Structures are given as structure tokens and as C-alpha cells.
């Protein structure tokens, strides 16, 4: 998955808390939110706050789906250091209790 596909997927699945998200999708989305926040905050703090508000729900959704990819409940995204470890971990290769692995997307 590339940067644009991850952003598109994040907004298309903005309220989808079921299923799984790959490591690439999760980390490209995190990079996008940081870049967006920095760019908008450099224009005006209000724009930065608006950008953070717009990406809040999709960020929660992709984080929950990422926890699902490593066969953990979405609540694990609230555990400070452990969620980083899980975010870096390779997802389950086969189907787990949250469904099949995310399909590889090349575009």
C-alpha cells in the first residue's frame, strides 16, 4: 500500500471499526495526519485544530483495525507503550477472529 492509497482508505473507511488494517496503511495514515497537522498549524492554529478534528474519527478507526490485524481488541490502542509494539508487529498472515487479512493494494 502506498501513501495515497492509505489516505484514500482512511477516509473511505472513516467510521469502519470492523476488519483489519495493514501496517503500511496504519503508518502511512499516521504520517499523513502529522504532516497535515504541521502544515495547517503553520498557517493558523485554528486550521491545525480543524485538521485534527477532521482526522480524529478516521485515526481511531484505522488504529482499531490495526489492533485487529494483530488479533487484539481495539481497546489495546489505549495502552500507551504496548499499542506502539502492536502497531509495529507484523499482522497475522491468515484469517483471525476479526476476519481475513487486508488485501494487498498496489494503487
C-alpha positions as CSV (number, residue, x, y, z in Angstrom):
1,X,0.0,0.0,0.0
2,X,1.3,3.4,-0.9
3,X,0.8,6.8,0.7
4,X,-2.2,7.9,-1.5
5,X,-3.9,4.6,-1.2
6,X,-3.6,4.7,2.6
7,X,-5.1,8.2,2.8
8,X,-7.9,7.2,0.4
9,X,-8.6,4.1,2.5
10,X,-8.5,6.1,5.8
11,X,-11.2,8.5,4.5
12,X,-13.3,5.8,2.8
13,X,-13.3,3.7,6.0
14,X,-13.6,6.7,8.3
15,X,-16.1,5.0,10.6
16,X,-15.3,1.4,9.9
17,X,-14.3,-0.2,13.2
18,X,-14.5,-3.8,11.8
19,X,-11.9,-5.7,9.8
20,X,-8.2,-5.2,9.7
21,X,-5.7,-2.6,8.6
22,X,-2.1,-3.4,7.4
23,X,1.0,-1.9,9.0
24,X,1.5,0.1,5.8
25,X,-2.0,1.6,6.0
26,X,-1.6,2.5,9.6
27,X,1.8,4.1,9.4
28,X,1.1,6.0,6.2
29,X,-2.1,7.3,7.8
30,X,-0.1,8.4,10.9
31,X,2.4,10.2,8.7
32,X,-0.4,11.9,6.8
33,X,-2.0,13.2,10.0
34,X,1.3,14.5,11.3
35,X,2.1,16.3,8.0
36,X,-1.4,17.7,7.8
37,X,-1.3,19.0,11.4
38,X,2.1,20.7,10.9
39,X,1.0,22.3,7.6
40,X,-2.3,23.5,8.9
41,X,-0.9,24.7,12.2
42,X,1.8,26.7,10.3
43,X,-1.0,28.6,8.6
44,X,-3.0,29.2,11.7
45,X,-3.6,27.3,15.0
46,X,-7.3,27.2,14.3
47,X,-6.7,25.4,11.0
48,X,-4.5,22.9,12.8
49,X,-7.3,22.2,15.3
50,X,-9.8,21.8,12.5
51,X,-7.5,19.3,10.7
52,X,-7.0,17.3,13.9
53,X,-10.8,17.2,14.4
54,X,-11.4,16.1,10.8
55,X,-8.9,13.2,11.1
56,X,-9.8,12.2,14.6
57,X,-12.5,9.6,13.8
58,X,-10.6,8.0,10.8
59,X,-7.5,7.8,13.0
60,X,-9.4,6.0,15.8
61,X,-10.9,3.6,13.2
62,X,-7.6,2.8,11.5
63,X,-5.9,2.2,14.9
64,X,-8.7,-0.2,15.9
65,X,-8.4,-2.0,12.6
66,X,-4.6,-2.2,13.1
67,X,-5.1,-3.8,16.6
68,X,-7.5,-6.3,14.9
69,X,-4.7,-7.2,12.4
70,X,-2.5,-8.4,15.2
71,X,-5.5,-10.3,16.8
72,X,-6.1,-7.9,19.6
73,X,-9.2,-6.0,20.6
74,X,-9.4,-2.3,19.6
75,X,-9.2,-1.3,23.2
76,X,-5.4,-2.1,23.2
77,X,-4.9,1.2,21.3
78,X,-5.4,2.9,24.6
79,X,-2.4,1.1,26.3
80,X,0.5,3.5,26.0
81,X,3.6,1.6,25.1
82,X,2.0,-1.7,24.2
83,X,0.0,-0.1,21.3
84,X,3.2,1.0,19.7
85,X,4.6,-2.5,19.9
86,X,1.5,-3.9,18.4
87,X,1.5,-1.2,15.7
88,X,5.0,-2.3,14.7
89,X,4.2,-6.0,14.8
90,X,3.5,-8.0,11.6
91,X,-0.1,-8.8,11.2
92,X,-1.5,-12.3,11.2
93,X,-0.9,-14.0,7.8
94,X,-4.2,-15.9,7.9
95,X,-7.7,-15.2,9.0
96,X,-8.1,-14.4,12.7
97,X,-11.2,-13.7,14.8
98,X,-11.5,-10.2,13.1
99,X,-11.6,-11.6,9.6
100,X,-9.3,-12.2,6.7
101,X,-6.1,-10.2,6.2
102,X,-6.4,-6.9,4.4
103,X,-5.9,-7.4,0.7
104,X,-2.7,-6.0,-0.8
105,X,-3.4,-2.8,-2.6
106,X,-0.9,-1.6,-5.2
107,X,-2.7,1.6,-6.4
